[in-house]
C-alpha cells in the first residue's frame, strides 16, 4: 500500500520546498519517495527542482488542477506504482486550487483505496500572506473573491502547516499559530520551516495518522472560486540568455527586483514569480511572493557563464497584456544589468478556465 500525501496551499506558501524537504527526510528514513507536481501549464520550475533534487521519480499533471485532471493524476500514480514501486507519493496541487477534499481526497479513497492510503490533507501557509488575507476576510462588507478562495483552502485542511518560521520571531510564531487554531479549529495546526528543516519531523508524523473524524463536505461557490482564479494571469515561459560572461544570480536578482518594483507600482497581487536559470554544471533558482519585497534564492551561483536557459513561472493579479509588458521590462532590466541578450520567449499568458472537477464526493 502506497502512502499518498496530498499537499495544498496558496501560491508562494512554500509547497515545493516543503515537498522536497520532507521527501529527503523520508528517504533518509528508508522510504522510497516519488513526487507529483501540478500546474495549469507546462514548463514548470517545480518539476525541474524536483528532478534536480534526485528524489525517486517525478510525475507531472499539467493543463489544470488535480480536480479537473483527476484521471491524469490516477494515470500518473498508477505509472509510478508499476514502474518505481514507491512507498510514499507526495502530490503538490496547484496553488489556486480549493475543494480538494471533495474532488481529490475522497475520490482517491473511494476509487483507489486498494492501492493508496491517502493521508490527511495538508495546507501550507505563508505567514505574510495569511496576515494579509485574514485582514481582507475579517473586514466589513463583501469578502474579496481571492480571500474567499484562500479561506476555503484552509477551511478544508486536516493539517495547517505554518511555514517559513525561520523568518519570524518566536512570539510571532506563537501568535500566528494561535490565530490559525482559532480560525480553523477543525485542523491540526503546527509550525515549521521547510528551509531549515525545523519542525518537519512533526509534520511527517502527522501524515502517518488517520484523518480527523467529522470533517464533512461543505459548499463552495464555484462562480466565486472561478472569479478568484481569473484575477490572476498565469504564464510559464522559457528563453535563452547569452553574454560575455555573466552571473546567473545577478541576472535573476535584476529581473526580480524590477518585477517587484513594477508590481508594487501597479498595486498587483503577486501569487508567485519563479525563475530558474541553468547553465553547464550550475543552476540558480529565485522567487518573489510579494510585490515590493526582496526576492529569495533557493539556488545561488555567481560563476560567470556565457549561455543559459531560463524558465519563468509567474502568477500575478494583472491582465495578461499588462503582465506581458512587465515581463518584457524585467527581462530588459536583467539584460542591461548583465550585458546579456535574451532570445525570444516561448509560452502563453492566460487566465485559468472555469474549474470543472471530474468527481465531487
N, C-alpha and C positions, 0 to 999 in steps of 0.2 A: 504494500500500500504506500503510495506516494503522499507525503505531506505537502499540501498546496497552500501557499501563503499569499492571500490577496492583499495588495498594498495600494492604498489610495491616498489622496491629499491634493491640495490645490497646487497650481503651478508655482515652482520655486520653493516648495517646502523642504526639499532635500530627499525626495523619494529615491532617486537613483543612488545617491551617496549612501542612504540607508540600506538599499538593496545590496549594493556591492560590499559594504562593511559587514553586514550580517551574513552574507554568503561566505565571506572569508572566515568569519568566526565559526560558522557551521562546518566548513571544510576542515578547519583545524581540529574539530571535534570528531572527524571521521565521516561526516555526511557527504554524499555525492549530490552536489547542488547544480541545478540548471536555472536559467533566468528567462523571463519573457518580458519584452518591452512592448509598448503600445503607443500609437500616435495616430493623429488624423492624416498624416502624410508620411512620406518616405524620407530617407537620408537623415537618420536620427543620430544626434550626438550621443544619446544614451546607449544605443546599441554599439557604437564604436567604443565607448568607455568600457562596456561590459566585456566585449571581446578582448580589448587590450588588457583587462584585468586577469584574463586567463582562467576564468571560473567556468568549469563544466562546459555545457553547450548553451547557445543562446537562441531562443525563438523570438520571433517578431510578428506582431499583429499590427498592420497599418491600414489606413483608409477609413478609420473610425474607431470608436472606443470598444472595449470588450463587450459591452451590452449589445451594440449594433453589429458586432463581428463575433458573436458567440461561437458560431460554427468554426470560424477560423481559429479561435482560441482552442477549441476542443481538438482540432486537427493538429495544431502545434504541440499541445500537451501529449497527444497520442504518439506523435513522431518522437518526441523526447523520451517517452516511456519505452518505446520499442527500440530506439537506436542507442540511447545513452543510459537508460535504466537509472535515473536519479532517485535518491531517497527524499529529496526536497526540491520543489519548484517554487520560486518566488516570482510573482507576476505583478508588475507595476502598471496601474491603469493610467489612462490619460488624465492630466491634471485638472481638466474641467468637467470630469465625469462624476455624476452622482447617481443615486438609486442603485448602487451596486449590490446591495443585499437582495433586492427583488429580481434583478436582471442578470446577475452573475453568480453570487454566492449560493443562493437557494437552488437555482437550476443546476449548478455543478453538483451539489449534494444529492439532488433528486435524480439526475440523469447519469452522473458519473461517479456515484458513491461507491461503486465496486472497485474503482481504480484510484480515486482520490480521497484523502482525508483532509477536507477543507478547513483550515484554521480560522479563528476569529478574524473579522475584517479589521485591519489596522489603518487608521487615517493619520498621516503625518502632518504636523503643524509647524509653520514658521512663526516665531513669536512676534515679529514686527507685523506680518500680515494679519495675524489673529487680532492683535490690538486694534488695527485699523478697521478690519471688518466688523469687529464687535461694536465699535463706536457707530458704524453705519446701521447695524442691526438694532441697536438699542435706542436710536434717535426717534423722536416722534414723527409721525407721518408714514409715508409709504417706504418700505424697505426696498433699496435698490435690488434689481434682479441679480446682479453679481453677488451681493451679500446674501441674498436668498439661497443661491446655489451653494455658496460656501458654508452657510449654516447647515444646510441639509447634508452636506458631506460629513460634517461632524455628528449630526443627529443620528446618522445610521451606523456610526462606528461602534464596534465592540471594544476596540482599544484605541485610545487617543494618545499619540506619541508627540510630546513637545520636544522638537528637535532644536539643534543649534544652541544648546545650553552653554557651550564654551564661549558664546558671545554675550552672556548675561551674568549679572551678579547673582549670588546665592539668594538674595532677597527677592530679586525679580523672578527667579525660577519658582520660588515658593509661592509668590503672589499669582503668577500666571497659571501654575498648576491648580491652585485653589479656584481660580476663576473658571478654568475648564471643567473641573469637577462639579462646580455649582451649575454651570450652564448645561452640562451633558452628564447628568447623574447616572445614566444607564451604562456608561462606558467605564472601563478601567483606564485611568489616566496615569501616565508615567513620563518622566523627563529623561532625555538622553542627548548625546552628541554623536552623530554619525561620523563627524570629522575626527574626533579624538578617541572614540570607542567607549567613552564613559556611559554607563547605563545600558549598553547594548545587550549584555547578558540577561538583564531583567526583561527586555523586550522579547528576546528569543525564548525565554522561559514561558512567557505568556502565550506564545504561538503554539506551545505544546498542550495548552489547556483547552477545555471544551468551550464553545461559545456560550455566553450567558443566556439563561432561560428568560423567556418573556419579552425578548426583543422582537416585536411584531412589525409587520409591514405598515408603512404609513403612506398617505397620498402625497405625491409630488406633482405640482402644476408643470406639465411639460412645456406649455407655452412660455412660462417664465424661465424655465430651465434652458430652452432653446434661445430665448432672447438674451440670456446672460452669456451663453457661449458665443452668440453672434456679435456681442460687444467687442470681442477680441478678433483681430486679424492674425492669421497664422501663416507662417512660411518656414520651409526648410530649404535652404539654398546651399549651393556649392560653387566654388570658383578656385582658380589657381592664382598664385601670387609669385612674382619674380622680382629680383632686385640684386644689387651689387654686394650682398652680404647684409642681412638684416636679422633682428631678433624677433622670434615668434611672439614672445611675451610682450615686447614693446608694441608690436603691431596690434595684438589683441587688446592691450591696455588703451591704446589710442582710439581704437574702434569703439570700445565700450564706454570710454569717457565721453566721447561725442554723443553716443546713444543716450547716455544718462542725462547729459545736459539738454539734449533736444526733447526727450520725453518729459523732462521736468518743465521745460518751457511750454510744451503742449498740454501740460496737466493730464498726461496719459497714464493709465494704469499699466504697469509692466507685469505681465504674468511671469515670464522669464525670457531672457535672451541668453543663449548659449553659443559659444564659438569654440570650435576645436580646430587647431592647425596641426598638420602633420608634415614632417619632412624626413629625409633619410635618417633613421636612427633616433628620432626625437619627436615629441608631441607636446602641445600646450592646450589646456582647456580652461576657459574662464567663463564667468556668468554674471548676469545682472538681474536682480529680482525686485528692484525698486527704483523708480525714476529719481534722479538726483543723487543716488547712492554711489559708493565706490564699487567697482567690480571685485569679485573674488576669484581666486585661482585654485583649481584642483590639481593642475599640472603646470609646471613653470620651467622655462628653459630660455637662456639668453645667448646660447651659442649661435654665431652667425650662420645663416643658410642663404642660399640663392634661389631656392624654389620650394614652394609649399602648397599643399592643398588645404582649403578651408571649407568647413561645414558650419553653417549658421542656422540655428533654430530660434525663432522669435515668435512670441505670443504677446501682443500689445493691444491695448484698448484704443485703437485708431482705425479709421477707414483704410482699406488696403492700399489705395493710392498714396495716402499720407505715410504709411509705414514704408512703402517702397522708396519714397523720397528720403526718408530718414536713413534707410539702409545705404542708399547711394551716397549720402553726405558722410555717413560714418566710415564707409569704405574709402572714400576720397581722403578723409582726415587721416586714416591709418596709412594710406599710401604716401601722403605728403610727409607724415612724421618719419617714415622709414625709407623714403625714396624708392618705393616699390611701384609695381604696376600690376593691377588685378585684371584678370581675364573676365569674360562675360559670365554673369551669374546664371545658374540654372535653378529652376524651382518656381512654383507658382505662389502667389499670395492669395489667400482665400479666407472665408469665414465658414465655420463648421455648419454642416447641414443639420436639419431638424433631427434630433435623436429619435430613432425608431428601434427599440430593443426587440430582439428575436423572441425572448421569453420575459414573462413578468409574473413571478410567483409570490 
